[in-house]
Amino acid sequence: MRLIKDKSFLCFLSVALVFLILKILELRFKFSDGFTYMYMGRMILDGLVPYKDFFFASPPLQIYLMAFGELFTGGNFLFLKLIPIISAVGSSFFIYSYMRKKFNGSYGLLASALFLFSLLVLLTTDYSTGISITVFFILGMVYFAEGDKPFMAGIFGSLALLTRLYAPLPIAGTVLYYFIYRRKEIWRFIAGVLVLFLPISLIFEIISRGAYLSQIFFFRLHLISGIGLSKWNVVSFFIIGDIMLVFGSLVYFMFDKEKRKMILPILATAFSLLLYIFYSDIYYLYFGLIIAFLAMFTAKFIFEFDGFQNFRKILIVLVVLLVVINSSIYLSSYATASNMPFTNDLVNFVKINSSPNETIYGNFQVAPLISLLSGRHLAANIADTNPKNIMTNTFNISSIEDKIAGVKFIIEKGNVLSDGTLTGFDDSTPLSYMQKNCTLVKTYFIENDLSGNNFVGVWECK
């Protein structure tokens, strides 16, 4: 009741509502690996088991949440895209609550606003990548750890571990925090981490006959060799996009004299940075691990000027400017990127020109969605056609061609050159099979795709 009467909390709810409305207005289908997870959720509802019946390169929680979401939304797959948005709002609540408890509600309001309207959060919550869910659990872990609830903190850490494999880094920072400052409680925290993660992992390891560990761990080791985007390009894009939070955090670390008050976020951030240093397969969304902590550090730094004349008025203006500027950048450059305006036409084409027992195959960013919406299964239930599966020799293209024999449609992304030449297909595209058995029957042009592709093609196969 006291929280509801707090003006800063009412302001927080207003900021969260603005974010929620902005994101809901831009809710639409975009090219994303999130559809792969949605399809896996559907396979779970059909009685299949990950790692045993189909390949999945991450711990299981996300796709089980997808399965639950499909039941809850009645199979409306667009509504499933609310999961990362709601997770971000939940994360902002943990940020607000943490900073309010450490300092006051104004700190919490500022930090949560900086987080929600950071360019990274605005961009990544368009996609069901799993990072938003993981961050929610990590921030819950940090909040409960500071709230003298080590077992509950461990539970949230366990849920983060069951979502993504980069979660052990901030968890390791939390273990160190307990070891240094609250050694008597460290075993309760570790017990909370293990109470869900250990038995669930053992169950999947036994059911899958060893494939669980192989798919979520050893597969990732193959990616350390440098497969992926330029690390510097990814890092520089993040720094430029959220320069205010990066700069504010650097100044905080250089000049703040009360760092011990935020030692847990500092340790979680320090351990998370190891991912960017040692792991080669880095993507922009991975910086979601630290963006909340950067928002906290920046808010703490800004309030060092609280004694200045008209500070609060100036702060309100600056926050409004941040919200307007980042929202404008998001809306003008990224909200329309990777959109699939031809989804309904493609789904109708597949429905009209195939029978319910026929299958499709294709690019992981589009084929699983078309499969779900059209009611046509993916051939051999191959939902994850990420080219890295081929690049790491986890699968080979000839075995895939054998499994998809008899497929009705193959849907792929690529590029059409000015002379009409088709090129730019990823390594998971069964080009040899398509040349021998399939004919291009539909072409959809992409206006603005972040991966650089300019068309989606549909091949009908014998």
C-alpha positions in Angstrom: 0.0 0.0 0.0 2.9 2.4 0.8 4.4 1.6 -2.6 1.2 2.5 -4.4 1.2 5.9 -2.6 4.8 6.5 -3.6 4.8 9.2 -6.4 7.9 7.7 -7.9 6.2 4.4 -8.3 3.2 6.0 -10.0 5.7 7.7 -12.3 7.4 4.3 -12.9 4.1 2.8 -13.9 3.5 5.7 -16.3 7.0 5.2 -17.9 6.4 1.4 -18.2 3.0 2.0 -19.7 4.4 4.3 -22.4 7.0 1.7 -23.3 4.3 -1.0 -23.3 2.0 1.0 -25.6 4.9 1.9 -28.0 5.9 -1.8 -28.3 2.4 -3.1 -28.7 1.7 -0.6 -31.5 4.7 -2.0 -33.3 3.8 -5.6 -32.7 4.2 -7.5 -36.0 5.9 -10.5 -37.6 9.6 -9.9 -38.3 12.3 -12.2 -39.6 13.6 -13.9 -36.4 14.8 -17.1 -34.9 12.0 -16.6 -32.4 9.7 -18.5 -34.7 12.0 -21.5 -34.3 11.3 -21.5 -30.6 7.5 -21.1 -31.2 7.6 -24.1 -33.4 9.5 -26.1 -30.8 6.8 -25.0 -28.3 4.2 -26.5 -30.6 6.2 -29.8 -30.9 6.3 -30.0 -27.1 2.5 -29.7 -27.1 2.4 -32.5 -29.6 4.3 -34.7 -27.2 7.9 -34.4 -28.5 10.9 -33.9 -26.1 13.7 -31.5 -26.9 17.2 -33.0 -27.3 15.7 -36.4 -27.8 13.2 -35.8 -30.6 14.7 -32.5 -32.0 17.8 -30.4 -31.8 17.8 -27.4 -29.4 21.0 -25.5 -28.6 19.9 -23.9 -25.4 18.5 -25.0 -22.0 14.8 -25.9 -22.1 12.9 -23.2 -20.2 12.2 -20.8 -23.1 10.5 -23.3 -25.4 8.4 -24.6 -22.5 7.3 -21.0 -21.8 6.5 -20.8 -25.5 4.4 -23.9 -25.3 2.5 -22.5 -22.3 2.1 -19.2 -24.1 0.5 -21.0 -27.1 -2.0 -22.6 -24.8 -2.7 -19.3 -23.0 -3.1 -17.2 -26.2 -5.1 -19.9 -28.1 -2.4 -20.3 -30.7 -2.2 -16.6 -31.6 1.5 -16.5 -32.4 1.7 -12.7 -32.7 0.7 -12.4 -29.1 3.7 -14.7 -28.2 5.9 -11.7 -29.2 4.6 -10.0 -26.0 6.8 -12.3 -23.9 10.1 -10.3 -24.4 8.1 -7.0 -23.9 6.5 -8.1 -20.7 9.8 -9.6 -19.5 11.5 -6.2 -20.1 8.8 -4.4 -18.1 9.3 -7.0 -15.3 13.0 -6.4 -15.4 12.4 -2.6 -15.1 10.3 -3.3 -11.9 13.3 -5.2 -10.4 15.5 -2.3 -11.3 13.2 0.3 -9.8 12.7 -1.8 -6.6 16.4 -2.4 -6.2 17.4 1.3 -6.6 14.5 2.4 -4.5 15.6 0.2 -1.7 19.3 1.2 -2.0 18.7 4.9 -2.4 15.2 6.2 -3.1 12.4 6.0 -5.6 13.8 8.7 -7.8 16.9 6.7 -8.4 14.7 3.7 -9.3 12.5 5.7 -11.6 15.5 7.1 -13.5 17.3 3.8 -13.8 14.2 1.9 -15.0 13.5 4.7 -17.6 17.1 4.5 -18.8 16.8 0.8 -19.2 13.4 0.6 -20.9 14.2 3.3 -23.4 17.8 2.3 -24.1 18.2 1.6 -27.8 19.2 -2.0 -27.0 16.0 -2.8 -25.1 13.8 -1.1 -27.7 15.4 -3.1 -30.5 15.8 -6.5 -28.9 12.3 -6.7 -27.5 11.0 -7.0 -31.1 12.4 -10.5 -31.1 11.9 -13.6 -29.0 15.6 -14.4 -28.6 15.5 -15.4 -24.9 17.7 -12.6 -23.7 14.8 -10.7 -22.2 13.6 -13.7 -20.2 17.1 -14.4 -19.0 17.7 -10.8 -17.9 14.4 -10.8 -16.0 15.6 -13.8 -14.0 19.0 -12.4 -13.4 17.7 -9.1 -12.1 15.3 -11.0 -9.9 18.3 -12.9 -8.5 20.1 -9.6 -7.8 17.1 -8.1 -6.2 16.4 -11.0 -3.8 20.1 -11.4 -3.1 20.2 -7.8 -1.8 16.9 -8.4 0.0 18.4 -11.1 2.3 16.6 -13.9 0.5 19.4 -16.1 -0.7 17.4 -19.1 -1.5 14.9 -17.1 -3.6 17.8 -15.4 -5.3 19.2 -18.8 -6.1 15.8 -19.9 -7.6 15.9 -17.0 -10.0 19.5 -17.8 -10.8 18.4 -21.4 -11.5 15.6 -20.2 -13.9 18.2 -18.0 -15.7 20.4 -21.0 -16.1 17.5 -23.0 -17.5 17.0 -20.3 -20.1 20.4 -19.4 -21.6 24.0 -20.5 -21.1 25.4 -17.0 -20.6 23.6 -16.8 -17.3 26.4 -18.5 -15.3 28.5 -15.4 -15.6 26.4 -13.0 -13.5 25.6 -15.9 -11.3 29.3 -16.4 -10.7 29.5 -12.7 -9.8 26.7 -13.3 -7.2 28.5 -16.3 -5.7 31.6 -14.2 -5.2 29.5 -11.5 -3.6 28.1 -14.0 -1.1 31.6 -15.4 -0.5 33.0 -12.0 0.3 30.1 -10.3 2.1 27.6 -12.9 3.2 29.5 -16.1 3.5 27.0 -17.7 5.9 24.3 -17.4 3.3 26.3 -18.7 0.3 25.1 -22.3 0.6 21.5 -21.3 0.7 22.0 -19.3 -2.5 23.8 -22.3 -4.2 21.1 -24.6 -3.0 18.5 -22.4 -4.7 20.5 -22.4 -7.9 20.8 -26.2 -8.0 17.3 -27.1 -6.7 15.8 -26.7 -10.2 18.7 -26.6 -12.6 20.3 -29.9 -11.4 17.3 -32.3 -11.4 15.8 -30.8 -14.6 19.2 -31.1 -16.4 19.6 -34.7 -15.2 16.2 -35.6 -16.4 16.8 -34.3 -19.9 20.3 -35.8 -20.0 18.8 -39.2 -19.1 15.9 -39.0 -21.5 18.1 -37.7 -24.4 20.8 -40.4 -23.7 23.5 -37.7 -23.4 22.3 -35.5 -26.2 21.2 -32.7 -23.8 24.8 -31.9 -22.7 26.1 -32.3 -26.2 23.5 -29.9 -27.7 23.6 -27.1 -25.1 27.3 -27.2 -24.2 29.6 -28.9 -26.6 27.8 -27.4 -29.6 28.6 -23.9 -28.1 32.3 -24.8 -27.8 32.5 -25.1 -31.5 31.4 -21.5 -31.8 34.5 -20.2 -29.9 36.6 -20.5 -33.0 35.3 -17.2 -34.4 32.2 -18.1 -36.4 29.9 -15.1 -36.5 29.9 -11.3 -36.9 32.9 -9.0 -36.4 33.2 -8.5 -32.6 34.4 -4.9 -33.0 31.4 -4.0 -35.2 29.0 -5.4 -32.7 30.7 -3.7 -29.8 30.9 -0.3 -31.5 27.2 -0.5 -32.6 26.3 -1.0 -28.9 28.5 1.8 -27.6 27.3 4.3 -30.2 23.6 3.3 -29.7 23.7 3.6 -25.9 26.6 6.0 -25.5 24.8 7.8 -22.6 24.7 4.6 -20.5 28.2 3.6 -21.5 29.7 7.0 -20.7 27.6 7.4 -17.5 28.8 4.1 -16.2 32.5 4.9 -17.0 32.2 8.1 -15.1 30.5 6.3 -12.2 33.4 3.8 -12.0 36.0 6.6 -12.1 34.5 9.0 -9.6 31.8 7.4 -7.4 32.9 7.0 -3.8 30.1 4.7 -2.7 30.7 1.8 -5.0 30.3 -0.7 -2.2 26.5 0.1 -2.2 26.3 -1.4 -5.6 28.9 -4.1 -5.3 26.6 -6.9 -6.5 25.7 -5.2 -9.8 29.4 -4.4 -10.2 30.4 -8.0 -9.8 27.6 -9.3 -12.0 28.7 -6.8 -14.7 32.4 -7.7 -14.3 31.8 -11.4 -14.8 29.4 -10.8 -17.7 32.1 -8.8 -19.5 34.1 -12.0 -19.8 31.6 -13.2 -22.4 32.5 -10.3 -24.7 36.2 -10.8 -24.1 36.6 -14.6 -24.6 33.6 -15.6 -26.7 33.9 -15.0 -30.4 30.3 -15.6 -31.5 29.0 -12.3 -30.1 25.7 -10.6 -31.1 24.3 -7.2 -30.2 21.6 -8.7 -28.1 24.2 -10.3 -25.7 24.8 -6.8 -24.3 21.4 -7.2 -22.7 23.3 -9.0 -19.9 24.7 -5.7 -18.7 22.4 -2.9 -20.0 20.3 -2.9 -16.8 23.4 -2.6 -14.7 24.7 0.3 -16.9 21.3 2.0 -16.3 21.8 1.7 -12.6 25.3 3.0 -12.6 24.3 5.9 -14.8 21.4 6.8 -12.6 23.7 6.8 -9.5 26.2 9.1 -11.3 23.5 11.5 -12.4 22.1 11.9 -8.9 25.6 13.1 -7.8 24.3 16.5 -9.1 21.1 16.4 -7.0 22.2 19.4 -5.0 22.4 21.7 -8.1 19.8 24.3 -8.7 16.9 23.2 -10.8 18.4 19.7 -11.0 15.0 17.9 -10.9 13.6 20.0 -13.7 16.6 19.6 -15.9 16.6 15.8 -15.2 13.0 15.5 -16.3 13.8 17.4 -19.6 16.8 15.1 -20.2 14.8 11.9 -19.6 12.0 13.1 -21.9 14.6 13.9 -24.5 16.1 10.5 -24.2 12.7 8.8 -24.5 11.8 10.9 -27.5 15.2 10.6 -29.3 15.6 6.8 -28.8 12.0 6.1 -29.6 12.3 8.2 -32.8 15.5 6.3 -33.8 13.7 3.0 -33.1 10.6 3.9 -35.0 12.4 5.5 -38.0 15.2 3.0 -38.5 14.4 -0.3 -36.8 10.7 -0.8 -36.1 10.1 -1.3 -39.8 13.2 -3.3 -40.4 12.9 -7.1 -41.1 9.1 -6.8 -41.4 7.2 -9.6 -43.2 4.2 -7.8 -44.8 3.6 -10.8 -47.1 3.0 -13.3 -44.3 -0.8 -13.7 -45.0 -0.2 -14.1 -48.8 2.5 -16.7 -48.3 0.4 -18.6 -45.7 -2.6 -18.7 -48.0 -0.4 -19.8 -50.9 0.9 -22.7 -48.9 -2.6 -23.7 -47.7 -4.2 -23.6 -51.1 -1.4 -25.4 -52.9 -0.7 -28.2 -50.4 -2.6 -30.8 -48.4 -2.4 -31.0 -44.6 -0.1 -34.0 -44.6 2.5 -32.3 -46.8 5.5 -30.6 -45.3 7.7 -27.5 -45.8 11.3 -26.7 -45.1 13.4 -23.6 -45.1 15.2 -20.6 -43.5 14.8 -20.6 -39.7 13.7 -16.9 -39.7 10.6 -17.6 -41.8 9.7 -21.2 -42.5 8.7 -22.2 -38.9 6.3 -19.2 -38.8 4.7 -20.2 -42.1 4.5 -23.8 -40.9 2.6 -22.7 -37.7 0.2 -20.4 -39.5 -0.5 -22.7 -42.4 -0.9 -25.9 -40.3 1.8 -27.7 -42.4 4.5 -29.5 -40.5 8.2 -28.8 -41.0 9.9 -31.7 -42.8 11.4 -34.1 -40.3 10.6 -31.5 -37.6 13.8 -29.6 -38.5 12.9 -26.3 -36.9 16.5 -25.0 -36.3 18.1 -24.5 -39.7 20.6 -21.9 -38.4 23.6 -22.1 -40.8 25.9 -22.5 -37.8 24.6 -26.0 -37.4 26.2 -26.8 -40.7 29.3 -24.6 -40.2 30.1 -26.4 -37.0 29.5 -29.8 -38.6 26.7 -30.5 -36.1 24.7 -31.5 -39.2 25.7 -31.9 -42.8 23.7 -30.8 -45.8 23.5 -34.3 -47.4 21.8 -35.7 -44.3 19.3 -32.9 -44.3 18.5 -33.5 -47.9 17.8 -37.1 -47.1 15.5 -36.2 -44.2 13.4 -33.7 -46.3 12.9 -36.0 -49.3 9.3 -35.5 -50.4 9.0 -32.0 -49.0 6.3 -29.9 -50.8 7.7 -26.4 -50.4 11.2 -25.0 -49.5 11.2 -21.4 -48.3 14.5 -19.5 -48.3 16.0 -16.0 -48.0 18.6 -14.7 -50.3 19.5 -11.9 -52.8 18.3 -11.2 -56.3 21.0 -9.4 -58.3 20.2 -6.9 -61.0 20.6 -9.5 -63.7 18.1 -11.8 -61.9 20.7 -14.1 -60.5 19.7 -15.7 -57.1 22.5 -15.8 -54.5 23.3 -15.1 -50.9 21.7 -18.3 -49.5 23.0 -19.5 -46.1 24.8 -22.9 -45.5 21.6 -24.7 -44.5 20.0 -24.2 -47.9 19.8 -27.6 -49.7 20.8 -26.1 -53.1 21.6 -29.4 -54.8 18.2 -30.9 -53.8 16.4 -27.7 -55.0 18.1 -27.8 -58.3 17.2 -31.4 -59.0 13.7 -31.5 -57.5 12.2 -28.0 -57.1 10.9 -25.0 -59.1 10.8 -21.4 -57.9 7.1 -20.5 -57.9 6.8 -17.4 -55.6 9.1 -14.4 -54.9 8.6 -11.8 -52.2 10.8 -8.8 -52.0 12.1 -7.5 -48.7 12.5 -3.7 -48.4 14.7 -3.5 -45.3 16.2 -6.6 -43.8 18.9 -6.3 -41.1 20.7 -9.4 -42.5 21.0 -7.8 -45.9 18.7 -10.2 -47.8 16.3 -8.7 -50.4 13.9 -11.5 -51.2 12.1 -14.6 -49.9 11.6 -17.4 -52.5 9.2 -20.3 -52.4 10.3 -23.5 -54.3 7.7 -26.2 -55.1 9.3 -29.6 -55.1 8.3 -32.9 -56.7 
